[in-house]
Amino acid sequence: MKHSAPKNYDPLQISLHWLMALLIIAGFILAWFFADMPLSPDKFKMINWHKWTGITVLGLFFVRFGYKLIRGTPIVDPELPVIQRKLAIGVHHLLYFLMFLLPVVGWLMSSAKGFAVVYFGVFKLPDLIAKNEQVGNLLVSAHELIAYTLLALIVLHIAGAIKHQLIDKDSTLARMLPFLNHK
């Protein structure tokens, strides 16, 4: 039996959205900082923080996606033009897919490069594939491509939210920022 879609996001959905957004931004910032650093203990520390951030995003993805399946997602405003509704739905689907794919490919990359993922320096996660430098190099490229694709979609997502708030003056952004609560 299919339940009807909720009218708005609930506090858990909103909290998971913003927590994941902050973690994803932190992951990008860490990667940008350590990318050009020479090998050093500080670089390895930042790489570990980046990995921990990615694994946390992956774990929260499963919580968020599972809750989405249970509770449902508010429908896109039916008054929007069809193309905008399809674009919004497509971008959301791609965001979810990339929030899963990016950390998984990063974990695969670490495994292939022979570097364990030790979550918060305590829990050693299993290697997903055997060490293989050639595969590792391919996964580095894939990880970067996925990351920049995710970044582009995030920018599109933010631009759409700003457009709805400033140009359309509708309640779309208020669904994730309830204090905006348009009447």
C-alpha positions as CSV (number, residue, x, y, z in Angstrom):
1,M,0.0,0.0,0.0
2,K,1.5,3.3,-1.1
3,H,1.2,6.2,1.3
4,S,0.6,9.8,0.2
5,A,3.5,12.1,-0.1
6,P,4.0,14.4,2.9
7,K,3.4,18.1,2.4
8,N,6.8,19.2,3.9
9,Y,10.1,17.9,5.0
10,D,10.2,16.9,8.7
11,P,12.9,18.0,11.2
12,L,14.9,14.8,10.7
13,Q,14.9,15.2,6.9
14,I,15.9,18.9,7.3
15,S,18.7,18.0,9.8
16,L,20.1,15.3,7.6
17,H,20.0,17.6,4.6
18,W,22.0,20.3,6.3
19,L,24.4,18.0,8.2
20,M,25.3,16.2,4.9
21,A,25.6,19.5,3.1
22,L,28.1,20.7,5.7
23,L,30.1,17.4,5.6
24,I,30.2,17.4,1.8
25,I,31.5,21.0,1.8
26,A,34.0,20.1,4.5
27,G,35.2,17.1,2.3
28,F,35.7,19.5,-0.6
29,I,37.6,22.0,1.5
30,L,39.9,19.3,3.0
31,A,40.6,17.9,-0.5
32,W,41.5,21.4,-1.9
33,F,43.8,22.0,1.0
34,F,45.7,18.7,0.9
35,A,45.8,18.4,-2.9
36,D,48.9,20.6,-3.3
37,M,50.5,19.9,0.1
38,P,53.9,18.1,0.1
39,L,53.9,14.7,1.8
40,S,53.9,15.4,5.6
41,P,52.1,14.3,8.7
42,D,49.7,17.2,8.3
43,K,48.8,16.1,4.8
44,F,48.1,12.5,6.0
45,K,46.0,14.0,8.8
46,M,43.9,16.0,6.4
47,I,43.5,13.0,4.1
48,N,42.2,10.9,7.0
49,W,39.8,13.6,8.0
50,H,38.6,13.7,4.3
51,K,38.1,9.9,4.4
52,W,36.2,10.1,7.7
53,T,34.0,12.8,6.3
54,G,33.3,10.7,3.2
55,I,32.5,7.5,5.2
56,T,30.2,9.6,7.5
57,V,28.4,11.0,4.4
58,L,28.0,7.4,3.2
59,G,26.5,6.2,6.5
60,L,24.2,9.2,6.6
61,F,23.2,8.6,3.0
62,F,21.8,5.2,4.0
63,V,20.0,6.7,7.0
64,R,18.6,9.5,4.8
65,F,17.7,7.3,1.9
66,G,16.1,4.7,4.2
67,Y,14.0,7.4,5.9
68,K,13.1,8.8,2.5
69,L,11.7,5.4,1.5
70,I,9.8,5.1,4.7
71,R,8.4,8.6,5.0
72,G,8.3,9.7,1.4
73,T,9.3,12.9,-0.1
74,P,7.2,16.0,-0.5
75,I,6.1,16.4,-4.1
76,V,7.6,19.1,-6.3
77,D,5.2,22.1,-6.6
78,P,2.6,21.0,-9.3
79,E,2.3,24.6,-10.4
80,L,5.8,24.7,-11.7
81,P,6.3,24.2,-15.5
82,V,6.8,20.5,-16.4
83,I,10.5,21.1,-17.4
84,Q,11.3,22.7,-14.0
85,R,9.6,19.8,-12.1
86,K,11.5,17.2,-14.2
87,L,14.8,19.1,-13.7
88,A,14.2,19.4,-9.9
89,I,13.5,15.6,-9.7
90,G,16.4,14.7,-11.9
91,V,18.9,16.9,-10.0
92,H,17.7,15.4,-6.7
93,H,18.1,11.8,-8.0
94,L,21.6,12.6,-9.3
95,L,22.5,14.2,-6.0
96,Y,21.5,11.1,-4.1
97,F,23.3,8.9,-6.5
98,L,26.5,10.9,-6.3
99,M,26.3,11.2,-2.5
100,F,26.5,7.4,-2.5
101,L,28.9,6.9,-5.4
102,L,31.6,9.5,-4.4
103,P,32.5,8.0,-1.0
104,V,32.3,4.4,-2.4
105,V,34.7,5.3,-5.2
106,G,37.0,7.0,-2.7
107,W,37.0,3.9,-0.5
108,L,37.7,1.7,-3.6
109,M,40.5,4.1,-4.5
110,S,42.1,3.9,-1.0
111,S,41.9,0.1,-1.2
112,A,43.4,-0.1,-4.7
113,K,46.2,2.3,-3.6
114,G,47.0,0.1,-0.6
115,F,45.8,2.7,2.1
116,A,43.4,1.4,4.6
117,V,40.4,3.4,5.7
118,V,40.5,3.5,9.5
119,Y,37.3,5.4,10.6
120,F,38.2,8.0,13.2
121,G,41.5,6.1,13.6
122,V,39.7,3.3,15.5
123,F,37.7,1.1,13.1
124,K,39.6,-0.4,10.2
125,L,37.2,-0.8,7.3
126,P,37.7,-3.7,5.0
127,D,39.5,-3.2,1.7
128,L,36.9,-3.3,-1.1
129,I,39.4,-4.5,-3.7
130,A,42.9,-5.7,-3.7
131,K,45.9,-3.3,-4.1
132,N,46.4,-2.5,-7.8
133,E,48.2,0.7,-8.7
134,Q,46.7,0.9,-12.2
135,V,43.1,0.5,-10.9
136,G,43.9,3.0,-8.2
137,N,45.0,5.6,-10.7
138,L,41.8,5.1,-12.7
139,L,39.8,5.5,-9.4
140,V,41.6,8.7,-8.6
141,S,40.4,10.2,-11.9
142,A,36.9,8.8,-11.3
143,H,36.8,10.2,-7.8
144,E,37.8,13.6,-9.0
145,L,35.3,13.5,-11.9
146,I,32.4,12.5,-9.6
147,A,33.4,15.1,-7.1
148,Y,33.3,17.9,-9.7
149,T,30.0,16.6,-11.0
150,L,28.6,16.6,-7.5
151,L,29.9,20.2,-7.0
152,A,28.3,21.3,-10.2
153,L,25.0,19.8,-9.2
154,I,25.2,21.4,-5.8
155,V,25.7,24.8,-7.4
156,L,22.7,24.1,-9.7
157,H,20.7,23.0,-6.6
158,I,21.6,26.2,-4.7
159,A,20.9,28.4,-7.8
160,G,17.5,26.8,-8.1
161,A,16.7,27.4,-4.4
162,I,17.8,31.1,-4.7
163,K,15.8,31.5,-7.9
164,H,12.7,30.2,-6.1
165,Q,13.3,32.5,-3.2
166,L,14.2,35.7,-5.0
167,I,12.5,35.5,-8.4
168,D,9.5,33.1,-8.0
169,K,9.0,34.2,-4.4
170,D,7.5,30.8,-3.6
171,S,7.9,28.5,-0.5
172,T,10.3,26.1,-2.1
173,L,13.3,27.2,0.0
174,A,11.2,27.4,3.2
175,R,10.7,23.7,2.9
176,M,14.4,23.3,4.0
177,L,14.6,26.6,5.9
178,P,11.3,26.7,7.8
179,F,12.1,30.0,9.4
180,L,11.5,31.6,6.0
181,N,7.9,30.3,6.1
182,H,6.1,32.2,3.4
183,K,2.4,32.8,3.9
